[in-house]
């Protein structure tokens, strides 16, 4: 199976997997733990706890602290099935899953999950797949994308975005990519005039 097929399969199996959601990811001093076990090689800056044992960063998707092979983090989504909603439990007593966290805007402020952003609410707009921007800054899952030009920043799809000078994948600059000619071509691939990229990395 391709990684796209595996992603679909995982979403379809959520009703079964969600029964073990009590265990949680924890972050401490720049490290990520699951069930008190240190997770190696996690990109802490982009790490997101999706809830019910699932998480992802810029490189991988995780289930119960383990890497899910051949799953693209830029396209992986957690969906709650009707099986879980009617699993014989009182929904009012269930904790809101982390997968429903996101941007929230009032007339004065912008929030992501449980913290307030240094963003201008009047110009703030949510794009897709964790990207958002206001008149001055670009954000990826609530974190500022350093150096990104908000005025002409655009989301391309599959985790890719660009402004006048740089191409980004999951909030990080794609080194060497030519922004004017860069386009997303699907299934994790992108290309500019000279090179092809897969999940943000140039194919040699």
N, CA and C atoms as an extended XYZ file, in Angstrom:
612
Properties=species:S:1:pos:R:3:atomname:S:1:resname:S:1:resid:I:1 pbc="F F F"
N         0.831       -1.198        0.000 N   UNK     1
C         0.000        0.000        0.000 CA  UNK     1
C         0.866        1.248        0.000 C   UNK     1
N         0.416        2.270       -0.676 N   UNK     2
C         1.118        3.545       -0.623 CA  UNK     2
C         0.802        4.238        0.684 C   UNK     2
N         1.574        5.305        0.995 N   UNK     3
C         1.334        6.000        2.258 CA  UNK     3
C        -0.034        6.680        2.261 C   UNK     3
N        -0.539        7.058        1.079 N   UNK     4
C        -1.867        7.665        1.027 CA  UNK     4
C        -2.940        6.650        1.411 C   UNK     4
N        -2.801        5.419        0.916 N   UNK     5
C        -3.756        4.393        1.275 CA  UNK     5
C        -3.695        4.092        2.766 C   UNK     5
N        -2.506        4.080        3.317 N   UNK     6
C        -2.368        3.782        4.738 CA  UNK     6
C        -2.985        4.883        5.580 C   UNK     6
N        -2.862        6.125        5.138 N   UNK     7
C        -3.482        7.220        5.869 CA  UNK     7
C        -4.982        7.027        5.905 C   UNK     7
N        -5.593        6.673        4.786 N   UNK     8
C        -7.034        6.444        4.732 CA  UNK     8
C        -7.427        5.303        5.660 C   UNK     8
N        -6.642        4.264        5.675 N   UNK     9
C        -6.951        3.120        6.522 CA  UNK     9
C        -6.934        3.506        7.985 C   UNK     9
N        -5.975        4.314        8.376 N   UNK    10
C        -5.884        4.736        9.761 CA  UNK    10
C        -7.100        5.535       10.175 C   UNK    10
N        -7.536        6.433        9.324 N   UNK    11
C        -8.716        7.229        9.640 CA  UNK    11
C        -9.940        6.342        9.762 C   UNK    11
N       -10.058        5.354        8.893 N   UNK    12
C       -11.202        4.461        8.921 CA  UNK    12
C       -11.241        3.623       10.185 C   UNK    12
N       -10.073        3.397       10.827 N   UNK    13
C        -9.991        2.544       12.003 CA  UNK    13
C       -10.100        3.320       13.303 C   UNK    13
N       -10.407        4.633       13.248 N   UNK    14
C       -10.390        5.447       14.452 CA  UNK    14
C       -11.314        4.919       15.547 C   UNK    14
N       -12.488        4.410       15.157 N   UNK    15
C       -13.428        3.960       16.172 CA  UNK    15
C       -12.835        2.918       17.080 C   UNK    15
N       -11.948        2.069       16.523 N   UNK    16
C       -11.276        1.051       17.336 CA  UNK    16
C       -10.139        1.631       18.145 C   UNK    16
N        -9.343        2.519       17.536 N   UNK    17
C        -8.116        2.983       18.179 CA  UNK    17
C        -8.370        3.958       19.306 C   UNK    17
N        -9.490        4.666       19.290 N   UNK    18
C        -9.702        5.733       20.250 CA  UNK    18
C        -9.958        5.252       21.665 C   UNK    18
N       -10.164        3.967       21.838 N   UNK    19
C       -10.451        3.464       23.177 CA  UNK    19
C        -9.248        3.565       24.097 C   UNK    19
N        -8.046        3.817       23.552 N   UNK    20
C        -6.846        3.879       24.394 CA  UNK    20
C        -6.325        5.298       24.528 C   UNK    20
N        -7.241        6.285       24.567 N   UNK    21
C        -6.812        7.676       24.501 CA  UNK    21
C        -6.319        8.227       25.823 C   UNK    21
N        -6.367        7.437       26.903 N   UNK    22
C        -6.014        7.966       28.211 CA  UNK    22
C        -4.536        8.324       28.309 C   UNK    22
N        -3.674        7.583       27.624 N   UNK    23
C        -2.258        7.889       27.658 CA  UNK    23
C        -1.995        9.172       26.874 C   UNK    23
N        -1.046        9.973       27.357 N   UNK    24
C        -0.858       11.286       26.765 CA  UNK    24
C         0.608       11.555       26.442 C   UNK    24
N         0.790       12.463       25.506 N   UNK    25
C         2.118       12.994       25.228 CA  UNK    25
C         2.392       14.146       26.189 C   UNK    25
N         3.641       14.244       26.621 N   UNK    26
C         4.042       15.336       27.506 CA  UNK    26
C         5.337       15.946       26.988 C   UNK    26
N         5.448       17.265       27.109 N   UNK    27
C         6.646       17.983       26.695 CA  UNK    27
C         7.310       18.587       27.911 C   UNK    27
N         8.614       18.378       28.009 N   UNK    28
C         9.356       18.894       29.159 CA  UNK    28
C        10.779       19.222       28.732 C   UNK    28
N        11.184       20.486       28.903 N   UNK    29
C        12.533       20.919       28.593 CA  UNK    29
C        12.965       20.542       27.175 C   UNK    29
N        12.074       20.810       26.225 N   UNK    30
C        12.423       20.580       24.830 CA  UNK    30
C        12.412       19.133       24.392 C   UNK    30
N        11.831       18.255       25.194 N   UNK    31
C        11.735       16.843       24.846 CA  UNK    31
C        10.278       16.390       24.913 C   UNK    31
N         9.964       15.348       24.147 N   UNK    32
C         8.603       14.827       24.112 CA  UNK    32
C         8.592       13.409       24.669 C   UNK    32
N         7.617       13.133       25.530 N   UNK    33
C         7.485       11.820       26.152 CA  UNK    33
C         6.085       11.267       25.870 C   UNK    33
N         6.009        9.962       25.733 N   UNK    34
C         4.716        9.293       25.693 CA  UNK    34
C         4.720        8.194       26.741 C   UNK    34
N         3.751        8.273       27.640 N   UNK    35
C         3.674        7.300       28.731 CA  UNK    35
C         5.006        7.233       29.488 C   UNK    35
N         5.596        8.431       29.706 N   UNK    36
C         6.864        8.599       30.432 CA  UNK    36
C         8.079        8.044       29.703 C   UNK    36
N         7.911        7.679       28.440 N   UNK    37
C         9.035        7.176       27.646 CA  UNK    37
C         9.489        8.256       26.665 C   UNK    37
N        10.782        8.564       26.669 N   UNK    38
C        11.331        9.602       25.798 CA  UNK    38
C        11.214        9.186       24.336 C   UNK    38
N        10.688       10.086       23.515 N   UNK    39
C        10.599        9.858       22.076 CA  UNK    39
C        11.810       10.507       21.409 C   UNK    39
N        12.582        9.721       20.709 N   UNK    40
C        13.801       10.209       20.087 CA  UNK    40
C        13.492       10.841       18.730 C   UNK    40
N        14.294       11.843       18.370 N   UNK    41
C        14.277       12.444       17.041 CA  UNK    41
C        12.960       13.144       16.695 C   UNK    41
N        12.235       13.608       17.692 N   UNK    42
C        11.008       14.367       17.443 CA  UNK    42
C        11.357       15.832       17.191 C   UNK    42
N        10.710       16.436       16.193 N   UNK    43
C        10.862       17.869       15.949 CA  UNK    43
C         9.899       18.605       16.879 C   UNK    43
N        10.426       19.099       18.010 N   UNK    44
C         9.592       19.668       19.063 CA  UNK    44
C         8.835       20.896       18.575 C   UNK    44
N         9.471       21.691       17.732 N   UNK    45
C         8.856       22.942       17.282 CA  UNK    45
C         7.551       22.698       16.527 C   UNK    45
N         7.506       21.635       15.748 N   UNK    46
C         6.314       21.370       14.940 CA  UNK    46
C         5.427       20.272       15.514 C   UNK    46
N         5.789       19.750       16.698 N   UNK    47
C         5.051       18.625       17.272 CA  UNK    47
C         3.644       19.041       17.685 C   UNK    47
N         2.648       18.238       17.303 N   UNK    48
C         1.255       18.496       17.649 CA  UNK    48
C         0.626       17.205       18.171 C   UNK    48
N         0.051       17.291       19.371 N   UNK    49
C        -0.680       16.164       19.931 CA  UNK    49
C        -2.083       16.179       19.331 C   UNK    49
N        -2.427       15.169       18.540 N   UNK    50
C        -3.726       15.117       17.873 CA  UNK    50
C        -4.806       14.475       18.735 C   UNK    50
N        -4.394       13.852       19.812 N   UNK    51
C        -5.354       13.202       20.691 CA  UNK    51
C        -5.491       11.715       20.401 C   UNK    51
N        -5.981       10.961       21.397 N   UNK    52
C        -6.256        9.533       21.259 CA  UNK    52
C        -5.028        8.736       20.849 C   UNK    52
N        -3.845        9.156       21.310 N   UNK    53
C        -2.619        8.423       21.017 CA  UNK    53
C        -1.915        8.840       19.744 C   UNK    53
N        -2.532        9.713       18.967 N   UNK    54
C        -1.937       10.155       17.704 CA  UNK    54
C        -1.265       11.517       17.871 C   UNK    54
N        -0.185       11.705       17.127 N   UNK    55
C         0.528       12.986       17.114 CA  UNK    55
C         1.304       13.074       15.805 C   UNK    55
N         1.827       14.246       15.511 N   UNK    56
C         2.661       14.393       14.321 CA  UNK    56
C         3.592       15.573       14.478 C   UNK    56
N         4.692       15.541       13.734 N   UNK    57
C         5.556       16.694       13.582 CA  UNK    57
C         5.818       16.874       12.092 C   UNK    57
N         6.808       17.677       11.754 N   UNK    58
C         7.060       17.963       10.348 CA  UNK    58
C         7.525       16.728        9.580 C   UNK    58
N         8.042       15.725       10.289 N   UNK    59
C         8.610       14.556        9.623 CA  UNK    59
C         7.746       13.297        9.693 C   UNK    59
N         7.033       13.094       10.803 N   UNK    60
C         6.367       11.815       11.021 CA  UNK    60
C         4.985       11.959       11.654 C   UNK    60
N         4.206       10.893       11.541 N   UNK    61
C         2.976       10.722       12.301 CA  UNK    61
C         3.230        9.624       13.328 C   UNK    61
N         2.706        9.813       14.545 N   UNK    62
C         2.961        8.873       15.630 CA  UNK    62
C         1.646        8.305       16.167 C   UNK    62
N         1.697        7.052       16.571 N   UNK    63
C         0.584        6.426       17.278 CA  UNK    63
C         1.139        5.759       18.520 C   UNK    63
N         0.632        6.183       19.667 N   UNK    64
C         1.120        5.671       20.952 CA  UNK    64
C         2.639        5.774       21.056 C   UNK    64
N         3.182        6.883       20.563 N   UNK    65
C         4.605        7.150       20.688 CA  UNK    65
C         5.490        6.520       19.644 C   UNK    65
N         4.914        5.756       18.727 N   UNK    66
C         5.698        5.066       17.705 CA  UNK    66
C         5.441        5.672       16.335 C   UNK    66
N         6.460        5.707       15.495 N   UNK    67
C         6.334        6.254       14.146 CA  UNK    67
C         5.468        5.347       13.291 C   UNK    67
N         4.514        5.953       12.578 N   UNK    68
C         3.728        5.225       11.588 CA  UNK    68
C         4.439        5.340       10.251 C   UNK    68
N         4.917        4.246        9.749 N   UNK    69
C         5.701        4.246        8.519 CA  UNK    69
C         4.825        4.600        7.312 C   UNK    69
N         5.429        5.337        6.378 N   UNK    70
C         4.802        5.665        5.093 CA  UNK    70
C         3.507        6.454        5.227 C   UNK    70
N         3.419        7.301        6.258 N   UNK    71
C         2.268        8.178        6.418 CA  UNK    71
C         2.752        9.622        6.338 C   UNK    71
N         2.156       10.399        5.469 N   UNK    72
C         2.572       11.774        5.224 CA  UNK    72
C         1.947       12.690        6.277 C   UNK    72
N         2.748       13.337        7.138 N   UNK    73
C         2.178       14.190        8.187 CA  UNK    73
C         1.430       15.400        7.651 C   UNK    73
N         1.767       15.868        6.449 N   UNK    74
C         1.103       17.054        5.907 CA  UNK    74
C        -0.330       16.778        5.492 C   UNK    74
N        -0.677       15.519        5.219 N   UNK    75
C        -2.032       15.188        4.780 CA  UNK    75
C        -2.806       14.372        5.800 C   UNK    75
N        -2.132       13.925        6.873 N   UNK    76
C        -2.803       13.087        7.863 CA  UNK    76
C        -3.792       13.915        8.680 C   UNK    76
N        -5.012       13.426        8.787 N   UNK    77
C        -6.045       14.088        9.573 CA  UNK    77
C        -6.707       13.080       10.493 C   UNK    77
N        -7.087       13.550       11.681 N   UNK    78
C        -7.776       12.700       12.647 CA  UNK    78
C        -9.259       13.009       12.574 C   UNK    78
N       -10.063       12.008       12.260 N   UNK    79
C       -11.504       12.195       12.162 CA  UNK    79
C       -12.204       11.295       13.163 C   UNK    79
N       -13.215       11.842       13.824 N   UNK    80
C       -13.940       11.099       14.851 CA  UNK    80
C       -15.129       10.421       14.209 C   UNK    80
N       -15.178        9.113       14.277 N   UNK    81
C       -16.237        8.356       13.628 CA  UNK    81
C       -17.492        8.312       14.491 C   UNK    81
N       -18.625        8.009       13.863 N   UNK    82
C       -19.880        7.863       14.597 CA  UNK    82
C       -19.814        6.700       15.585 C   UNK    82
N       -18.953        5.720       15.276 N   UNK    83
C       -18.791        4.579       16.191 CA  UNK    83
C       -18.328        5.053       17.546 C   UNK    83
N       -17.379        6.022       17.556 N   UNK    84
C       -16.883        6.547       18.829 CA  UNK    84
C       -17.932        7.404       19.514 C   UNK    84
N       -18.646        8.211       18.734 N   UNK    85
C       -19.623        9.117       19.333 CA  UNK    85
C       -20.756        8.343       20.023 C   UNK    85
N       -21.017        7.135       19.545 N   UNK    86
C       -22.095        6.331       20.125 CA  UNK    86
C       -21.524        5.045       20.721 C   UNK    86
N       -20.427        5.189       21.429 N   UNK    87
C       -19.710        4.022       21.947 CA  UNK    87
C       -20.225        3.599       23.321 C   UNK    87
N       -21.405        4.118       23.686 N   UNK    88
C       -21.965        3.730       24.980 CA  UNK    88
C       -21.483        4.606       26.113 C   UNK    88
N       -20.797        5.715       25.802 N   UNK    89
C       -20.297        6.607       26.840 CA  UNK    89
C       -21.070        7.915       26.785 C   UNK    89
N       -21.100        8.609       27.888 N   UNK    90
C       -21.770        9.898       27.949 CA  UNK    90
C       -20.854       10.956       27.359 C   UNK    90
N       -21.242       11.528       26.206 N   UNK    91
C       -20.372       12.487       25.536 CA  UNK    91
C       -20.084       13.699       26.408 C   UNK    91
N       -21.011       14.075       27.263 N   UNK    92
C       -20.818       15.280       28.067 CA  UNK    92
C       -19.653       15.121       29.034 C   UNK    92
N       -19.310       13.871       29.347 N   UNK    93
C       -18.221       13.623       30.281 CA  UNK    93
C       -16.886       13.399       29.593 C   UNK    93
N       -16.866       13.470       28.245 N   UNK    94
C       -15.630       13.233       27.518 CA  UNK    94
C       -14.861       14.543       27.344 C   UNK    94
N       -13.562       14.459       27.449 N   UNK    95
C       -12.709       15.625       27.251 CA  UNK    95
C       -12.641       15.971       25.769 C   UNK    95
N       -12.639       17.269       25.440 N   UNK    96
C       -12.510       17.695       24.055 CA  UNK    96
C       -11.179       17.208       23.507 C   UNK    96
N       -11.178       16.413       22.418 N   UNK    97
C        -9.920       15.881       21.893 CA  UNK    97
C        -9.035       16.976       21.342 C   UNK    97
N        -7.707       16.742       21.410 N   UNK    98
C        -6.757       17.744       20.938 CA  UNK    98
C        -6.900       18.010       19.455 C   UNK    98
N        -7.448       17.049       18.692 N   UNK    99
C        -7.589       17.236       17.260 CA  UNK    99
C        -8.488       18.409       16.926 C   UNK    99
N        -9.342       18.837       17.858 N   UNK   100
C       -10.240       19.950       17.609 CA  UNK   100
C        -9.629       21.288       18.004 C   UNK   100
N        -8.445       21.271       18.513 N   UNK   101
C        -7.768       22.525       18.805 CA  UNK   101
C        -7.410       23.211       17.499 C   UNK   101
N        -7.337       24.525       17.534 N   UNK   102
C        -6.995       25.265       16.330 CA  UNK   102
C        -7.052       26.752       16.594 C   UNK   102
N        -7.147       27.517       15.531 N   UNK   103
C        -7.220       28.963       15.658 CA  UNK   103
C        -8.623       29.397       16.065 C   UNK   103
N        -8.669       30.420       16.901 N   UNK   104
C        -9.940       30.987       17.325 CA  UNK   104
C        -9.761       32.498       17.396 C   UNK   104
N       -10.681       33.228       16.793 N   UNK   105
C       -10.537       34.679       16.700 CA  UNK   105
C       -11.740       35.382       17.314 C   UNK   105
N       -11.446       36.396       18.124 N   UNK   106
C       -12.484       37.294       18.613 CA  UNK   106
C       -12.295       38.650       17.928 C   UNK   106
N       -13.049       39.647       18.340 N   UNK   107
C       -12.886       40.971       17.736 CA  UNK   107
C       -11.527       41.589       18.041 C   UNK   107
N       -10.917       41.165       19.137 N   UNK   108
C        -9.679       41.801       19.584 CA  UNK   108
C        -8.455       40.900       19.518 C   UNK   108
N        -8.624       39.594       19.670 N   UNK   109
C        -7.474       38.700       19.818 CA  UNK   109
C        -7.609       37.442       18.962 C   UNK   109
N        -6.447       36.777       18.788 N   UNK   110
C        -6.392       35.501       18.086 CA  UNK   110
C        -5.749       34.479       19.016 C   UNK   110
N        -6.296       33.284       19.044 N   UNK   111
C        -5.798       32.238       19.924 CA  UNK   111
C        -5.501       30.982       19.106 C   UNK   111
N        -4.528       30.214       19.608 N   UNK   112
C        -4.318       28.874       19.077 CA  UNK   112
C        -4.241       27.922       20.256 C   UNK   112
N        -5.130       26.939       20.276 N   UNK   113
C        -5.234       26.029       21.414 CA  UNK   113
C        -5.404       26.845       22.682 C   UNK   113
N        -4.475       26.735       23.633 N   UNK   114
C        -4.673       27.398       24.914 CA  UNK   114
C        -3.796       28.624       25.100 C   UNK   114
N        -3.278       29.224       24.006 N   UNK   115
C        -2.473       30.428       24.179 CA  UNK   115
C        -2.853       31.495       23.154 C   UNK   115
N        -2.629       32.749       23.545 N   UNK   116
C        -2.963       33.890       22.695 CA  UNK   116
C        -1.787       34.214       21.782 C   UNK   116
N        -2.089       34.493       20.522 N   UNK   117
C        -1.048       34.833       19.558 CA  UNK   117
C        -0.815       36.327       19.499 C   UNK   117
N         0.388       36.683       19.136 N   UNK   118
C         0.709       38.079       18.884 CA  UNK   118
C         0.292       38.400       17.448 C   UNK   118
N        -1.017       38.432       17.229 N   UNK   119
C        -1.562       38.587       15.884 CA  UNK   119
C        -2.625       39.679       15.876 C   UNK   119
N        -2.836       40.281       14.702 N   UNK   120
C        -3.836       41.324       14.540 CA  UNK   120
C        -5.147       40.683       14.089 C   UNK   120
N        -6.122       40.674       14.981 N   UNK   121
C        -7.371       39.975       14.718 CA  UNK   121
C        -8.105       40.514       13.496 C   UNK   121
N        -8.052       41.805       13.284 N   UNK   122
C        -8.822       42.412       12.199 CA  UNK   122
C        -8.349       41.965       10.818 C   UNK   122
N        -7.092       41.523       10.711 N   UNK   123
C        -6.564       41.090        9.409 CA  UNK   123
C        -6.231       39.604        9.381 C   UNK   123
N        -6.520       38.901       10.471 N   UNK   124
C        -6.132       37.501       10.585 CA  UNK   124
C        -7.033       36.623        9.729 C   UNK   124
N        -6.416       35.697        8.991 N   UNK   125
C        -7.177       34.746        8.188 CA  UNK   125
C        -6.518       33.377        8.289 C   UNK   125
N        -7.321       32.358        8.517 N   UNK   126
C        -6.812       30.994        8.547 CA  UNK   126
C        -6.789       30.443        7.130 C   UNK   126
N        -5.683       29.834        6.746 N   UNK   127
C        -5.541       29.255        5.426 CA  UNK   127
C        -5.948       27.783        5.507 C   UNK   127
N        -5.002       26.869        5.353 N   UNK   128
C        -5.312       25.436        5.491 CA  UNK   128
C        -4.123       24.705        6.087 C   UNK   128
N        -4.389       23.528        6.635 N   UNK   129
C        -3.337       22.632        7.132 CA  UNK   129
C        -2.393       23.306        8.106 C   UNK   129
N        -2.943       24.106        9.022 N   UNK   130
C        -2.139       24.722       10.070 CA  UNK   130
C        -1.614       26.100        9.746 C   UNK   130
N        -1.681       26.520        8.504 N   UNK   131
C        -1.190       27.850        8.113 CA  UNK   131
C        -2.254       28.922        8.355 C   UNK   131
N        -1.776       30.107        8.713 N   UNK   132
C        -2.638       31.279        8.877 CA  UNK   132
C        -1.754       32.520        8.742 C   UNK   132
N        -2.370       33.677        8.618 N   UNK   133
C        -1.578       34.914        8.513 CA  UNK   133
C        -2.423       36.115        8.890 C   UNK   133
N        -1.716       37.183        9.287 N   UNK   134
C        -2.345       38.493        9.402 CA  UNK   134
C        -1.564       39.438        8.497 C   UNK   134
N        -1.718       40.708        8.679 N   UNK   135
C        -1.069       41.646        7.771 CA  UNK   135
C         0.454       41.640        7.912 C   UNK   135
N         0.964       41.192        9.042 N   UNK   136
C         2.402       41.244        9.288 CA  UNK   136
C         3.095       39.887        9.310 C   UNK   136
N         2.430       38.862        9.805 N   UNK   137
C         3.101       37.589       10.071 CA  UNK   137
C         2.346       36.396        9.496 C   UNK   137
N         3.101       35.302        9.342 N   UNK   138
C         2.548       34.019        8.924 CA  UNK   138
C         2.720       33.039       10.086 C   UNK   138
N         1.754       32.154       10.267 N   UNK   139
C         1.773       31.213       11.380 CA  UNK   139
C         1.582       29.788       10.873 C   UNK   139
N         2.220       28.858       11.574 N   UNK   140
C         2.033       27.441       11.281 CA  UNK   140
C         1.751       26.736       12.595 C   UNK   140
N         0.548       26.232       12.746 N   UNK   141
C         0.085       25.636       13.992 CA  UNK   141
C         0.403       26.531       15.194 C   UNK   141
N         0.109       27.806       15.040 N   UNK   142
C         0.239       28.751       16.144 CA  UNK   142
C         1.616       29.336       16.340 C   UNK   142
N         2.618       28.895       15.589 N   UNK   143
C         3.973       29.421       15.697 CA  UNK   143
C         4.279       30.302       14.490 C   UNK   143
N         4.966       31.425       14.714 N   UNK   144
C         5.338       32.294       13.609 CA  UNK   144
C         6.315       31.595       12.671 C   UNK   144
N         6.107       31.766       11.384 N   UNK   145
C         7.034       31.261       10.382 CA  UNK   145
C         8.056       32.360       10.140 C   UNK   145
N         9.268       32.151       10.598 N   UNK   146
C        10.291       33.189       10.568 CA  UNK   146
C        10.616       33.613        9.136 C   UNK   146
N        10.578       34.917        8.913 N   UNK   147
C        10.979       35.473        7.634 CA  UNK   147
C         9.930       35.438        6.545 C   UNK   147
N         8.787       34.803        6.799 N   UNK   148
C         7.763       34.698        5.753 CA  UNK   148
C         7.093       36.046        5.520 C   UNK   148
N         6.831       36.361        4.258 N   UNK   149
C         6.186       37.613        3.869 CA  UNK   149
C         4.677       37.405        3.806 C   UNK   149
N         3.972       37.997        4.739 N   UNK   150
C         2.529       37.788        4.810 CA  UNK   150
C         1.787       38.383        3.618 C   UNK   150
N         2.311       39.454        3.057 N   UNK   151
C         1.589       40.180        2.012 CA  UNK   151
C         1.285       39.327        0.790 C   UNK   151
N         2.189       38.400        0.452 N   UNK   152
C         1.947       37.563       -0.723 CA  UNK   152
C         2.132       36.069       -0.432 C   UNK   152
N         1.991       35.713        0.828 N   UNK   153
C         2.118       34.318        1.229 CA  UNK   153
C         0.893       33.553        0.742 C   UNK   153
N         1.119       32.394        0.141 N   UNK   154
C         0.008       31.581       -0.331 CA  UNK   154
C         0.236       30.110       -0.044 C   UNK   154
N        -0.843       29.437        0.308 N   UNK   155
C        -0.763       28.003        0.562 CA  UNK   155
C        -0.996       27.263       -0.744 C   UNK   155
N        -0.125       26.275       -1.041 N   UNK   156
C        -0.179       25.555       -2.309 CA  UNK   156
C        -0.850       24.192       -2.211 C   UNK   156
N        -0.822       23.612       -1.013 N   UNK   157
C        -1.378       22.274       -0.818 CA  UNK   157
C        -0.308       21.288       -0.378 C   UNK   157
N        -0.726       20.212        0.271 N   UNK   158
C         0.193       19.162        0.683 CA  UNK   158
C         1.254       19.596        1.663 C   UNK   158
N         1.003       20.676        2.431 N   UNK   159
C         1.990       21.193        3.378 CA  UNK   159
C         2.900       22.244        2.796 C   UNK   159
N         2.853       22.454        1.473 N   UNK   160
C         3.700       23.442        0.803 CA  UNK   160
C         3.029       24.820        0.769 C   UNK   160
N         3.864       25.851        0.874 N   UNK   161
C         3.417       27.234        0.742 CA  UNK   161
C         4.591       28.045        0.204 C   UNK   161
N         4.313       29.288       -0.195 N   UNK   162
C         5.409       30.121       -0.682 CA  UNK   162
C         5.065       31.595       -0.566 C   UNK   162
N         6.129       32.420       -0.563 N   UNK   163
C         5.985       33.863       -0.728 CA  UNK   163
C         6.879       34.260       -1.903 C   UNK   163
N         7.262       35.507       -1.980 N   UNK   164
C         8.048       35.949       -3.130 CA  UNK   164
C         9.429       35.318       -3.206 C   UNK   164
N         9.998       34.958       -2.056 N   UNK   165
C        11.389       34.538       -2.026 CA  UNK   165
C        11.615       33.092       -1.598 C   UNK   165
N        10.709       32.527       -0.822 N   UNK   166
C        10.952       31.196       -0.272 CA  UNK   166
C         9.765       30.263       -0.470 C   UNK   166
N        10.091       28.972       -0.476 N   UNK   167
C         9.093       27.911       -0.454 CA  UNK   167
C         9.139       27.271        0.935 C   UNK   167
N         7.993       26.891        1.467 N   UNK   168
C         7.914       26.320        2.808 CA  UNK   168
C         7.218       24.968        2.757 C   UNK   168
N         7.690       24.069        3.619 N   UNK   169
C         7.016       22.787        3.797 CA  UNK   169
C         6.799       22.578        5.286 C   UNK   169
N         5.556       22.495        5.689 N   UNK   170
C         5.210       22.349        7.114 CA  UNK   170
C         5.877       23.432        7.950 C   UNK   170
N         5.877       24.656        7.438 N   UNK   171
C         6.379       25.797        8.191 CA  UNK   171
C         7.872       26.024        8.124 C   UNK   171
N         8.606       25.170        7.430 N   UNK   172
C        10.051       25.290        7.320 CA  UNK   172
C        10.448       25.619        5.881 C   UNK   172
N        11.511       26.414        5.722 N   UNK   173
C        11.983       26.786        4.392 CA  UNK   173
C        12.507       25.557        3.655 C   UNK   173
N        12.100       25.410        2.408 N   UNK   174
C        12.628       24.348        1.554 CA  UNK   174
C        13.894       24.898        0.890 C   UNK   174
N        15.032       24.423        1.318 N   UNK   175
C        16.305       24.968        0.860 CA  UNK   175
C        16.497       24.755       -0.640 C   UNK   175
N        16.854       25.837       -1.314 N   UNK   176
C        17.170       25.758       -2.734 CA  UNK   176
C        15.999       25.865       -3.675 C   UNK   176
N        14.776       25.797       -3.164 N   UNK   177
C        13.600       25.846       -4.035 CA  UNK   177
C        13.374       27.261       -4.558 C   UNK   177
N        13.000       27.367       -5.815 N   UNK   178
C        12.757       28.654       -6.455 CA  UNK   178
C        11.270       28.997       -6.355 C   UNK   178
N        10.962       29.983       -5.529 N   UNK   179
C         9.571       30.315       -5.244 CA  UNK   179
C         8.757       30.728       -6.474 C   UNK   179
N         9.278       31.564       -7.376 N   UNK   180
C         8.444       32.011       -8.503 CA  UNK   180
C         7.904       30.883       -9.359 C   UNK   180
N         8.685       29.809       -9.530 N   UNK   181
C         8.249       28.725      -10.406 CA  UNK   181
C         7.761       27.494       -9.659 C   UNK   181
N         7.795       27.535       -8.331 N   UNK   182
C         7.463       26.338       -7.565 CA  UNK   182
C         5.957       26.076       -7.576 C   UNK   182
N         5.601       24.785       -7.698 N   UNK   183
C         4.206       24.383       -7.630 CA  UNK   183
C         4.106       23.023       -6.963 C   UNK   183
N         2.993       22.793       -6.311 N   UNK   184
C         2.722       21.494       -5.700 CA  UNK   184
C         2.046       20.615       -6.731 C   UNK   184
N         2.561       19.391       -6.884 N   UNK   185
C         2.042       18.504       -7.926 CA  UNK   185
C         1.290       17.294       -7.374 C   UNK   185
N         1.218       17.174       -6.055 N   UNK   186
C         0.420       16.110       -5.452 CA  UNK   186
C         1.238       14.991       -4.843 C   UNK   186
N         0.622       14.274       -3.895 N   UNK   187
C         1.235       13.103       -3.254 CA  UNK   187
C         2.583       13.418       -2.608 C   UNK   187
N         2.726       14.620       -2.038 N   UNK   188
C         3.963       14.998       -1.362 CA  UNK   188
C         5.015       15.596       -2.259 C   UNK   188
N         4.770       15.644       -3.564 N   UNK   189
C         5.750       16.152       -4.522 CA  UNK   189
C         5.505       17.620       -4.867 C   UNK   189
N         6.603       18.326       -5.108 N   UNK   190
C         6.570       19.682       -5.621 CA  UNK   190
C         7.724       19.852       -6.587 C   UNK   190
N         7.652       20.875       -7.415 N   UNK   191
C         8.740       21.087       -8.363 CA  UNK   191
C         8.860       22.553       -8.721 C   UNK   191
N        10.098       22.945       -9.044 N   UNK   192
C        10.334       24.266       -9.613 CA  UNK   192
C        10.926       24.059      -11.010 C   UNK   192
N        11.531       25.080      -11.563 N   UNK   193
C        12.031       24.982      -12.935 CA  UNK   193
C        13.073       23.884      -13.100 C   UNK   193
N        13.881       23.645      -12.069 N   UNK   194
C        15.029       22.752      -12.217 CA  UNK   194
C        14.952       21.458      -11.404 C   UNK   194
N        14.214       21.448      -10.304 N   UNK   195
C        14.288       20.312       -9.393 CA  UNK   195
C        12.912       19.817       -8.976 C   UNK   195
N        12.902       18.580       -8.451 N   UNK   196
C        11.703       17.957       -7.897 CA  UNK   196
C        11.931       17.716       -6.416 C   UNK   196
N        10.889       17.906       -5.611 N   UNK   197
C        10.992       17.780       -4.160 CA  UNK   197
C         9.936       16.799       -3.658 C   UNK   197
N        10.311       16.088       -2.596 N   UNK   198
C         9.370       15.168       -1.971 CA  UNK   198
C         9.338       15.440       -0.471 C   UNK   198
N         8.171       15.799        0.026 N   UNK   199
C         7.997       16.164        1.430 CA  UNK   199
C         9.019       17.197        1.864 C   UNK   199
N         9.234       18.181        1.026 N   UNK   200
C        10.092       19.308        1.380 CA  UNK   200
C        11.574       19.114        1.171 C   UNK   200
N        11.969       17.967        0.617 N   UNK   201
C        13.386       17.704        0.406 CA  UNK   201
C        13.663       17.447       -1.075 C   UNK   201
N        14.702       18.060       -1.586 N   UNK   202
C        15.040       17.905       -3.002 CA  UNK   202
C        15.483       16.483       -3.283 C   UNK   202
N        14.959       15.933       -4.370 N   UNK   203
C        15.355       14.596       -4.793 CA  UNK   203
C        16.634       14.716       -5.617 C   UNK   203
N        17.684       14.076       -5.156 N   UNK   204
C        18.982       14.186       -5.811 CA  UNK   204
C        19.042       13.305       -7.065 C   UNK   204
